[in-house]
Amino acid sequence: MRIIVLIKQVPEMDRVEFDSEKGVIDRKSAGVEINPFDLNALETAVQIKEKIGGEIIALSMGPPRADKTLREAVARGADRGILLSDGKFAGADTRATSFTLAHAIKKLAPFDLVIAGEMTVDGDTAQVGPQTAEYLDIPHVAYVTALDEVDTSSLTVTCNIWEGSYRKRMHLPGLITVTKDINFPRLPELRAKMKAREVQISRWEYAAFSDILKPEQIGLKGSPTQVKKITIPPPPERRGQMFSEEELEAALSAVENNIREKRLTGGNREND
Ligand SMILES: Cc1cc2nc3c(=O)[nH]c(=O)nc-3n(C[C@H](O)[C@H](O)[C@H](O)COP(=O)(O)OP(=O)(O)OC[C@H]3O[C@@H](n4cnc5c(N)ncnc54)[C@H](O)[C@@H]3O)c2cc1C
């Protein structure tokens, strides 16, 4: 079974700063890490490989430094990593990102399963997984919370959407996007980390796609989304307050009196 895991490098969101004047994330203000949901995607792939065997390919589109992310993916169980990196891919919205990823996945055919995180912590649209499946013309299931059964031709999953829980069976090749509930990603072993340092991450530039992708279909030129304005919401006001037991009792009896009074006057409303 050939499994392709989509991995995005994101800024460390608990450290990153926002440039409120330009309305953008100041990406230089923090380090980078694997998008947390993509760790769940990778762990899902590793568990499938442990059960039925196969190959795991980690695929990312991003700047050259994203090869660090793919190296970590290898330390965590991927067999190899491929980075789509070229100035022509830069500035891509979710459409151009999915379109490019789908063309890279086609180059990796025959494949059986594509796994993505449900969303990223920086872009947060949750569009790339389903969009990629549409461009590949394969079925997909989003928001997967449990992998119930898997074999080389199909898988059965549980997914939760809007408080409903659905059990779905999908024929392969197909794509799933996974939530954090699906598993606990295991930590890489030191030996695997050391080995991953030596691994060659393949880099695919635009030249590898020039026969199938036109420059106007990718990167900023291929992105119909226009971000007009980004505002940073002010920090929420502190609403919590500590009360002593006496204060609490006084407040409760005030509320009780109030309700009682309202009930009494409410009954007389017709006579007001
Ligand atoms: C006009 C415009 C310009 C932009 N310019 C930039 C820019 O210059 N630099 C920049 O970093 N972002 C840029 N973005 C943001 C960029 O569009 C998104 O980060 C990207 O398309 C992915 O969307 P998302 O983060 O919402 O992913 P989601 O749809 O929330 O991600 C779901 C899953 O898809 C997979 N995935 C998502 N992105 C990738 C990827 N790149 N590689 C592999 N797998 C992936 C992961 O598995 C992820 O968990 C721009 C956005 C717009 C609208």
Ligand as a Chemical Component Dictionary entry (heavy atoms), coordinates in Angstrom:
data_LIG
# 
_chem_comp.id                   LIG 
_chem_comp.type                 NON-POLYMER 
_chem_comp.pdbx_formal_charge   0 
_chem_comp.three_letter_code    LIG 
# 
loop_
_chem_comp_atom.comp_id 
_chem_comp_atom.atom_id 
_chem_comp_atom.alt_atom_id 
_chem_comp_atom.type_symbol 
_chem_comp_atom.charge 
_chem_comp_atom.model_Cartn_x 
_chem_comp_atom.model_Cartn_y 
_chem_comp_atom.model_Cartn_z 
_chem_comp_atom.pdbx_ordinal 
LIG C1  C1  C 0 -3.537 35.370 -1.601 1  
LIG C2  C2  C 0 -2.866 34.437 -0.631 2  
LIG C3  C3  C 0 -1.484 34.440 -0.541 3  
LIG C4  C4  C 0 -0.858 33.573 0.333  4  
LIG N1  N1  N 0 0.490  33.574 0.399  5  
LIG C5  C5  C 0 1.120  32.735 1.239  6  
LIG C6  C6  C 0 2.524  32.698 1.322  7  
LIG O1  O1  O 0 3.204  33.442 0.614  8  
LIG N2  N2  N 0 3.106  31.837 2.209  9  
LIG C7  C7  C 0 2.353  30.987 2.977  10 
LIG O2  O2  O 0 2.918  30.208 3.755  11 
LIG N3  N3  N 0 1.032  30.987 2.910  12 
LIG C8  C8  C 0 0.388  31.841 2.075  13 
LIG N4  N4  N 0 -0.942 31.845 2.010  14 
LIG C9  C9  C 0 -1.660 30.889 2.806  15 
LIG C10 C10 C 0 -1.845 29.659 1.968  16 
LIG O3  O3  O 0 -2.859 29.835 1.028  17 
LIG C11 C11 C 0 -2.294 28.534 2.804  18 
LIG O4  O4  O 0 -1.427 28.398 3.907  19 
LIG C12 C12 C 0 -2.277 27.238 2.053  20 
LIG O5  O5  O 0 -2.985 27.340 0.864  21 
LIG C13 C13 C 0 -2.868 26.121 2.831  22 
LIG O6  O6  O 0 -4.117 26.480 3.323  23 
LIG P1  P1  P 0 -4.423 26.235 4.833  24 
LIG O7  O7  O 0 -3.206 26.597 5.600  25 
LIG O8  O8  O 0 -5.696 26.893 5.173  26 
LIG O9  O9  O 0 -4.565 24.640 4.853  27 
LIG P2  P2  P 0 -5.772 23.695 5.328  28 
LIG O10 O10 O 0 -6.696 23.497 4.202  29 
LIG O11 O11 O 0 -6.336 24.162 6.640  30 
LIG O12 O12 O 0 -4.882 22.378 5.553  31 
LIG C14 C14 C 0 -5.418 21.079 5.609  32 
LIG C15 C15 C 0 -4.306 20.067 5.397  33 
LIG O13 O13 O 0 -3.832 20.167 4.052  34 
LIG C16 C16 C 0 -2.436 19.851 4.010  35 
LIG N5  N5  N 0 -1.689 21.030 3.538  36 
LIG C17 C17 C 0 -2.048 22.342 3.583  37 
LIG N6  N6  N 0 -1.089 23.114 3.024  38 
LIG C18 C18 C 0 -0.100 22.272 2.617  39 
LIG C19 C19 C 0 1.159  22.434 1.975  40 
LIG N7  N7  N 0 1.631  23.652 1.643  41 
LIG N8  N8  N 0 1.904  21.337 1.716  42 
LIG C20 C20 C 0 1.447  20.087 2.055  43 
LIG N9  N9  N 0 0.276  19.863 2.655  44 
LIG C21 C21 C 0 -0.493 20.938 2.941  45 
LIG C22 C22 C 0 -2.033 19.491 5.454  46 
LIG O14 O14 O 0 -2.168 18.101 5.620  47 
LIG C23 C23 C 0 -3.081 20.239 6.268  48 
LIG O15 O15 O 0 -3.273 19.668 7.550  49 
LIG C24 C24 C 0 -1.616 32.705 1.168  50 
LIG C25 C25 C 0 -3.007 32.732 1.096  51 
LIG C26 C26 C 0 -3.632 33.582 0.202  52 
LIG C27 C27 C 0 -5.129 33.588 0.147  53 
# 
loop_
_chem_comp_bond.comp_id 
_chem_comp_bond.atom_id_1 
_chem_comp_bond.atom_id_2 
_chem_comp_bond.value_order 
_chem_comp_bond.pdbx_ordinal 
LIG C1  C2  SING 1  
LIG C2  C3  SING 2  
LIG C2  C26 DOUB 3  
LIG C3  C4  DOUB 4  
LIG C4  N1  SING 5  
LIG C4  C24 SING 6  
LIG N1  C5  DOUB 7  
LIG C5  C6  SING 8  
LIG C5  C8  SING 9  
LIG C6  O1  DOUB 10 
LIG C6  N2  SING 11 
LIG N2  C7  SING 12 
LIG C7  O2  DOUB 13 
LIG C7  N3  SING 14 
LIG N3  C8  DOUB 15 
LIG C8  N4  SING 16 
LIG N4  C9  SING 17 
LIG N4  C24 SING 18 
LIG C9  C10 SING 19 
LIG C10 O3  SING 20 
LIG C10 C11 SING 21 
LIG C11 O4  SING 22 
LIG C11 C12 SING 23 
LIG C12 O5  SING 24 
LIG C12 C13 SING 25 
LIG C13 O6  SING 26 
LIG O6  P1  SING 27 
LIG P1  O7  DOUB 28 
LIG P1  O8  SING 29 
LIG P1  O9  SING 30 
LIG O9  P2  SING 31 
LIG P2  O10 DOUB 32 
LIG P2  O11 SING 33 
LIG P2  O12 SING 34 
LIG O12 C14 SING 35 
LIG C14 C15 SING 36 
LIG C15 O13 SING 37 
LIG C15 C23 SING 38 
LIG O13 C16 SING 39 
LIG C16 N5  SING 40 
LIG C16 C22 SING 41 
LIG N5  C17 SING 42 
LIG N5  C21 SING 43 
LIG C17 N6  DOUB 44 
LIG N6  C18 SING 45 
LIG C18 C19 SING 46 
LIG C18 C21 DOUB 47 
LIG C19 N7  SING 48 
LIG C19 N8  DOUB 49 
LIG N8  C20 SING 50 
LIG C20 N9  DOUB 51 
LIG N9  C21 SING 52 
LIG C22 O14 SING 53 
LIG C22 C23 SING 54 
LIG C23 O15 SING 55 
LIG C24 C25 DOUB 56 
LIG C25 C26 SING 57 
LIG C26 C27 SING 58 
# 
